Amino acid sequence: MPSPNNFESTPKVFYRPIDVAIRWCNLMAYETTILSATSFSPPTLAKLFPQWPCLHETIEIIRDAIVNHELPYGVLGITVAPGTPTDCNLTTIRHTDLKSWMTHHYPEQRPAFLFGPSKSDEKTMSIGTYLTLRADKDALEIELKNTKNTIQIMMDDIRNLKSERENLNTLIDLNSPINEQNKGSLLIIIGALIETILGSTQSGRRHSIFDSQAAIVDSITAHYHGVQGLSKRTLDAKFAAARRSLPKS
């Protein structure tokens, strides 16, 4: 019994029995050698090609199917009535008739020249295809790694830029001109500091050694003599205005 053929060949409209045997036995690579035989009878094929027993066995199967009217046949592609004598070298079988016969009598046999590639063949991947896909996968993994590194560097740059922006905003706030709102806030802060320095705890303990605004002014002018903006007159005026800016308790 021939084995399923996975060899892909161009389908024909009709085949001679020897053509069917060559394709069914997966011997297309040796077609020229086989067709050079002087006769395609099973005994001759068995003698000439003992290494391929499938060849003469398949010829016997086909001839038996024709004799028993299981397989329609013809001459040079033209179907004839069952039992019509024909020259064995001119006997032909139509592709559609051969496919129907094989489907009915040999359903487990699905040679590619009749049924096309099997699903298992379609799933088969050549080593060249595998290596190409593997190389593409490796290249994509390297590209992905490089992209991740680039993204990480960009994220670090973004964090650094945010930090620089915050520092710049702080410098802008510190160096921006004092407007009326900022001036009012500074006076309140200064006033609160003076009141705290001159104040005492609930138990009566003083917060500092200074017992008056004048004592604070004298200490500052003594430590920063000649510094612009820290004269006694300026300090007295500023401190007085700062204490007046505090909310009334």
C-alpha positions as CSV (number, residue, x, y, z in Angstrom):
1,M,0.0,0.0,0.0
2,P,1.5,3.4,-0.9
3,S,2.1,6.0,1.8
4,P,0.7,9.6,1.7
5,N,2.6,11.9,-0.6
6,N,3.6,15.3,0.7
7,F,5.5,16.3,-2.4
8,E,4.0,19.4,-4.1
9,S,3.5,19.1,-7.9
10,T,1.4,21.0,-10.4
11,P,-2.0,19.3,-10.8
12,K,-2.9,18.0,-14.2
13,V,-6.3,17.6,-15.9
14,F,-5.6,13.8,-16.3
15,Y,-2.8,11.3,-15.5
16,R,-1.5,8.1,-16.9
17,P,-1.3,5.3,-14.2
18,I,2.5,5.7,-14.1
19,D,2.1,9.5,-13.5
20,V,-0.3,8.7,-10.6
21,A,2.1,6.1,-9.1
22,I,5.1,8.5,-9.3
23,R,3.1,11.3,-7.5
24,W,1.4,9.0,-5.0
25,C,4.7,7.4,-4.0
26,N,6.4,10.8,-3.6
27,L,8.9,10.0,-6.4
28,M,8.7,13.2,-8.4
29,A,12.4,13.8,-7.9
30,Y,13.0,10.6,-9.9
31,E,10.3,11.0,-12.5
32,T,12.7,11.3,-15.5
33,T,14.5,8.1,-14.5
34,I,11.3,6.2,-14.0
35,L,9.7,7.4,-17.3
36,S,12.8,6.2,-19.2
37,A,11.7,2.6,-18.5
38,T,10.8,0.5,-21.6
39,S,7.6,-0.7,-20.0
40,F,5.3,0.4,-17.1
41,S,4.0,-3.0,-16.3
42,P,4.2,-4.0,-12.6
43,P,6.7,-6.8,-13.2
44,T,9.0,-4.6,-15.2
45,L,8.8,-1.8,-12.7
46,A,9.5,-4.2,-9.8
47,K,12.6,-5.5,-11.7
48,L,14.0,-2.1,-12.7
49,F,13.2,-0.3,-9.5
50,P,13.3,-2.8,-6.6
51,Q,14.1,0.0,-4.2
52,W,10.7,1.5,-4.8
53,P,8.1,-1.3,-4.2
54,C,5.4,1.3,-3.8
55,L,5.7,2.1,-7.6
56,H,4.6,-1.3,-9.0
57,E,2.1,-1.8,-6.1
58,T,0.4,1.4,-6.9
59,I,0.2,0.5,-10.6
60,E,-1.5,-2.8,-9.6
61,I,-4.0,-1.0,-7.4
62,I,-5.0,1.4,-10.2
63,R,-5.3,-1.3,-12.8
64,D,-7.5,-3.4,-10.4
65,A,-9.7,-0.4,-9.8
66,I,-10.1,0.2,-13.5
67,V,-10.9,-3.5,-14.3
68,N,-13.5,-3.6,-11.5
69,H,-15.2,-0.4,-12.7
70,E,-14.3,1.5,-9.5
71,L,-12.3,4.1,-11.3
72,P,-13.4,5.8,-14.5
73,Y,-10.7,6.0,-17.2
74,G,-10.2,7.2,-20.7
75,V,-7.8,7.6,-23.6
76,L,-5.7,10.8,-23.8
77,G,-8.1,12.5,-21.3
78,I,-11.4,11.5,-23.0
79,T,-13.5,9.2,-20.7
80,V,-14.6,5.9,-22.3
81,A,-17.3,3.4,-21.2
82,P,-16.2,0.9,-18.5
83,G,-14.6,-2.2,-20.1
84,T,-13.5,-0.4,-23.3
85,P,-10.1,-1.9,-24.4
86,T,-7.3,0.7,-24.4
87,D,-3.5,0.8,-24.9
88,C,-2.0,0.7,-21.5
89,N,0.4,3.6,-22.4
90,L,-2.6,5.7,-23.6
91,T,-4.9,5.0,-20.6
92,T,-5.6,8.2,-18.6
93,I,-7.5,9.1,-15.5
94,R,-9.1,12.5,-14.9
95,H,-8.0,14.4,-11.9
96,T,-11.5,14.8,-10.5
97,D,-12.3,11.1,-11.0
98,L,-9.0,10.1,-9.3
99,K,-9.7,12.4,-6.3
100,S,-13.2,11.1,-5.8
101,W,-12.1,7.4,-6.1
102,M,-9.3,8.0,-3.5
103,T,-11.6,9.9,-1.1
104,H,-14.0,6.9,-1.2
105,H,-11.6,3.9,-1.2
106,Y,-8.5,5.4,0.5
107,P,-9.7,8.2,2.8
108,E,-6.6,8.0,4.9
109,Q,-4.5,8.7,1.9
110,R,-4.3,12.4,0.9
111,P,-1.4,12.9,-1.6
112,A,-0.6,16.6,-2.1
113,F,-1.0,16.5,-5.9
114,L,-4.7,15.8,-5.4
115,F,-5.6,17.4,-2.1
116,G,-2.9,20.1,-1.7
117,P,-0.6,20.5,1.3
118,S,-1.9,19.0,4.6
119,K,-2.4,21.2,7.7
120,S,0.7,19.6,9.2
121,D,2.7,20.6,6.1
122,E,1.4,24.2,6.4
123,K,2.7,24.3,10.0
124,T,6.1,23.0,9.1
125,M,8.7,25.8,9.1
126,S,12.0,25.6,7.2
127,I,15.2,26.1,9.1
128,G,15.9,29.2,7.0
129,T,12.5,30.7,7.9
130,Y,13.1,29.9,11.6
131,L,16.6,31.5,11.6
132,T,15.2,34.6,9.9
133,L,12.4,35.0,12.4
134,R,14.8,34.3,15.3
135,A,17.2,37.0,13.9
136,D,14.3,39.5,13.6
137,K,13.2,38.6,17.2
138,D,16.6,39.2,18.6
139,A,16.9,42.5,16.7
140,L,13.6,43.6,18.1
141,E,14.6,42.7,21.6
142,I,17.8,44.8,21.3
143,E,15.8,47.7,19.9
144,L,13.3,47.4,22.7
145,K,16.0,47.4,25.3
146,N,17.6,50.5,23.7
147,T,14.3,52.2,23.6
148,K,13.7,51.5,27.3
149,N,17.1,52.9,28.1
150,T,16.3,56.0,26.0
151,I,13.0,56.5,27.8
152,Q,14.7,56.2,31.2
153,I,17.3,58.8,30.2
154,M,14.4,61.1,29.1
155,M,12.5,60.6,32.3
156,D,15.7,61.5,34.3
157,D,16.1,64.6,32.2
158,I,12.4,65.5,32.8
159,R,12.9,65.2,36.6
160,N,16.1,67.3,36.5
161,L,14.2,70.0,34.4
162,K,11.4,70.0,37.0
163,S,13.9,70.5,39.8
164,E,15.6,73.3,37.9
165,R,12.3,74.9,37.2
166,E,11.4,74.9,40.9
167,N,14.8,76.4,41.8
168,L,14.3,79.1,39.1
169,N,10.8,79.9,40.5
170,T,12.2,80.2,44.0
171,L,14.9,82.6,42.7
172,I,12.3,84.6,40.8
173,D,10.2,84.9,44.0
174,L,13.3,86.0,46.0
175,N,14.4,88.5,43.4
176,S,11.1,89.9,42.2
177,P,10.4,93.5,43.1
178,I,8.5,94.1,46.4
179,N,5.0,95.1,45.7
180,E,2.4,96.4,48.2
181,Q,1.2,92.9,49.0
182,N,4.7,91.6,49.6
183,K,5.6,94.7,51.6
184,G,2.5,94.2,53.8
185,S,3.5,90.6,54.4
186,L,7.0,91.5,55.4
187,L,5.8,94.1,57.9
188,I,3.5,91.6,59.5
189,I,6.4,89.1,59.8
190,I,8.7,91.7,61.3
191,G,6.0,92.9,63.7
192,A,5.3,89.3,64.8
193,L,9.0,88.8,65.5
194,I,9.3,91.9,67.6
195,E,6.2,91.0,69.6
196,T,7.5,87.5,70.2
197,I,11.0,88.7,71.2
198,L,9.5,91.2,73.7
199,G,6.8,88.8,74.9
200,S,6.8,86.1,77.6
201,T,5.4,82.7,78.3
202,Q,2.1,82.1,80.2
203,S,4.2,81.5,83.3
204,G,5.7,84.9,83.0
205,R,9.1,83.9,81.7
206,R,10.5,86.3,79.1
207,H,11.3,85.1,75.6
208,S,14.5,87.1,75.4
209,I,16.8,89.5,77.2
210,F,15.2,92.5,75.4
211,D,12.6,94.3,77.3
212,S,11.8,97.0,74.7
213,Q,11.9,97.9,71.1
214,A,14.6,100.5,71.7
215,A,16.8,97.8,73.3
216,I,16.5,95.7,70.1
217,V,17.3,98.7,67.9
218,D,20.4,99.5,70.0
219,S,21.7,96.0,69.8
220,I,21.3,95.9,66.0
221,T,23.0,99.2,65.4
222,A,25.8,98.2,67.7
223,H,26.4,95.0,65.7
224,Y,25.8,96.4,62.2
225,H,27.2,100.0,62.6
226,G,27.3,101.8,59.3
227,V,25.3,99.2,57.3
228,Q,22.9,100.9,54.9
229,G,19.3,100.4,55.9
230,L,20.1,99.6,59.5
231,S,20.4,103.0,61.0
232,K,18.5,103.8,64.3
233,R,16.1,106.1,62.5
234,T,15.2,103.5,59.8
235,L,14.8,100.7,62.3
236,D,12.6,102.8,64.6
237,A,10.3,103.7,61.7
238,K,10.2,100.2,60.3
239,F,9.6,98.5,63.6
240,A,6.9,100.9,64.5
241,A,5.1,100.4,61.2
242,A,5.5,96.6,61.5
243,R,3.9,96.5,64.9
244,R,1.1,98.7,63.7
245,S,0.4,96.2,60.9
246,L,-0.4,93.4,63.2
247,P,-4.0,92.5,63.6
248,K,-5.6,93.9,66.8
249,S,-6.0,91.2,69.4
